[in-house]
Each structure stands twice: as C-alpha cells, then as structure tokens.
C-alpha cells in the first residue's frame, strides 16, 4: 500500500469514528433540547462550517453540463436541487433524531447503516442491476435488525429501532438524489445548500412544536457543537479529501465501521448495555452491509 492510500485510510477511519461518536452526541443532546431544535442548530452549524472550504476551493454555483446558461437559471436550478436534497435529508435526520430518543446510540448507528443495503435495492427501480450479494446482505441485515429490536423478547419491539429503520429509507433516497445531483453541481456547495434547507425546516418545526430554553441550549452546547461542526463540517471534509486517494473497497469497508464506533461510544460514554442478542444483531447487520458491497470490495481481485 502506498503512503497516499495509507493516509487516506487513516482519514476515513477517523471519519467513521467521528460519525459513530456523533450518535452519542445526538443521544446526549436530547437531554437539553428537542430533536428538531437539535437538528436545526446542528445543520446550520454544518452549513456555515463548509463556507471556508468553499472559499478556499474557490467554489461557485455552476452546473457541470458544459452548456452556457444564464447566472439566474443556474442559481434557480441550484436552489431547487439543494431543496430536493435538503428535504430528503430533513425527513431522514428528523426520524433518526426522534428514534434515538427511544433507543441506544449503538442501535441507531447500526440501523441507520441499513441505507447501504437499501440503495442498491431502490436502484432496481432506476434500471440498475442488483446482484445476489445485495439480497444476501439484505437478509443478514434484516435478521440483525430483528435481533436488535426484540433483544430476546419476541413480544417486544423497540419503537425507536423501527423509527430509525424508517429513517434509513429516506437516507437511501437521499443518497440516490445526491448521486444524481453531484453530476451537475460541486458536492461541497450542494452539501452546504442542503444542510441550510434542512436547518430551516428543522428550526421551523422546532419553533412550532418544541419548548425552547436558552439556558438548556447552552447547557447542551457540547453535543450540539459536536453534531454540527464535528460530524458534518470536519468529518465531511475529511471524507472528501480521503476518497481522492482511497481505493473504493477500502472506503466501503472503513465507513461501514461507523456503527461499530457508535456502539463503542454508547458503551463507554453512555454506559449502554451490550447483551448477547444486541451483539448478534450488530454482527449480522455489519455482515449484511459488507455483503451488499461484495462486488466492490473484491473487484481488485479480478482486475
């Protein structure tokens, strides 16, 4: 492995770690503010944190179509595109944040990873081919989700896990939307735009439905800052930098460890329990995510 690839792998591992521990911050933040207020402030900070990177890269709102278009048309197209991505992000993030109130950081981290399995399945409706590894991965993941949710008690299903699983559907849709839009716009610009829309929607809903206390918000500033600047601003930037030099297979495997770090953070910081059923669920979901990416992981072996 060359030095650039090794450096990229280290940065991706750091990214997965930051994202994983963000679930701990999201869980802790619910002790001080409501889920929509938390997301509103978090994504506002995330959007603002990308502005220096945009300026550094001298980014601008422009379409990658190769056609000459008026500035106003490009700006309107960007606003509508970021609105579409931001809407999917808002729904997914809102469901995830509500779900984490009723479940653990570890559960939320692993279940959110369902989107890795759902993306290729949804891709079928877009005319993309989906092979056997995807269905094997889906079977592993759904079985793991079952063990996580019932935790040995067949009569009880954790509603937080179910809400988080529904959020994974919208995370998958979000990935597909972004995959289409990054062909037209700079990914950093698009991210800043979608984060801004998600923040606006979240703050509006939070204002209408949640009590607000400046004192409580200040007390919860640490998990809010981590969720906004850490998992959104810093980790996203690290991912963009790392994936320039990281082999796709490495990126796939390392970023799947996000759920593992979420579980570790939940156990160490929040003293969340790790029973045998939970552990089995974690292992099955991780195997399912990796199985879904089988062709990508082992592609270099066939070259």
PEURKA-V847524 format. One record per backbone hydrogen bond with DSSP energy under -0.5 kcal/mol. CO is the residue of the C=O (numbers start at 1). NH is the residue of the N-H. If there is no record, write none. Layout:
((CO	NH) (CO	NH))
This chain:
((2	6) (3	7) (4	8) (5	9) (6	10) (7	11) (8	12) (9	13) (10	14) (11	15) (12	16) (13	17) (14	18) (15	19) (16	20) (17	21) (18	22) (19	23) (20	23) (21	25) (22	26) (23	27) (24	28) (25	29) (26	30) (27	30) (28	31) (29	32) (29	33) (34	38) (35	39) (36	40) (37	41) (38	42) (39	43) (40	44) (41	45) (42	46) (43	47) (44	48) (45	49) (46	50) (47	50) (48	51) (48	52) (50	54) (51	55) (52	56) (53	57) (54	59) (55	58) (60	62) (63	66) (67	69) (70	74) (71	75) (72	76) (73	77) (74	78) (75	79) (76	80) (77	81) (78	82) (79	83) (80	84) (81	85) (82	86) (83	87) (84	88) (85	89) (86	90) (87	91) (88	92) (89	93) (90	94) (91	95) (92	96) (93	97) (94	98) (95	99) (96	100) (98	101) (99	102) (104	108) (105	109) (106	110) (107	111) (108	112) (109	113) (111	114) (112	115) (113	116) (114	117) (114	118) (115	119) (116	120) (117	121) (118	122) (119	123) (120	124) (121	124) (122	125) (123	126) (123	128) (124	127) (131	134) (131	135) (132	136) (133	137) (134	138) (135	139) (136	140) (137	141) (138	142) (139	143) (140	144) (141	145) (142	146) (143	147) (144	148) (145	149) (146	150) (147	151) (149	158) (150	153) (152	154) (153	156) (158	162) (159	163) (160	164) (161	165) (162	166) (163	167) (164	168) (165	169) (166	169) (166	170) (167	171) (168	172) (169	173) (170	174) (171	175) (172	176) (173	177) (174	178) (175	179) (176	180) (177	181) (178	182) (180	183) (181	184) (181	185) (184	64) (186	190) (187	191) (188	192) (189	193) (190	194) (191	195) (192	196) (193	197) (194	198) (195	199) (196	200) (197	201) (198	202) (199	203) (200	204) (201	205) (202	206) (203	207) (204	208) (205	209) (206	210) (213	217) (214	218) (215	219) (216	220) (218	221) (220	224) (221	225) (222	226) (223	227) (224	228) (225	229) (225	230) (226	230) (226	231) (228	233) (229	234) (230	235) (232	236) (233	237) (234	238) (235	239) (236	240) (237	241) (238	242) (239	243) (241	244) (242	245) (242	246) (247	250) (247	251) (248	252) (249	253) (250	254) (251	255) (252	256) (254	257) (255	258) (256	259) (257	261) (258	262) (259	263) (260	264) (261	265) (262	266) (263	267) (264	268) (265	269) (265	270) (266	270) (266	272) (267	271) (275	279) (276	280) (277	281) (278	282) (279	283) (280	284) (281	285) (282	286) (283	287) (284	288) (285	289) (286	290) (287	291) (288	292) (289	293) (291	294) (293	297) (294	298) (296	299) (298	301) (298	302) (299	302) (300	303))
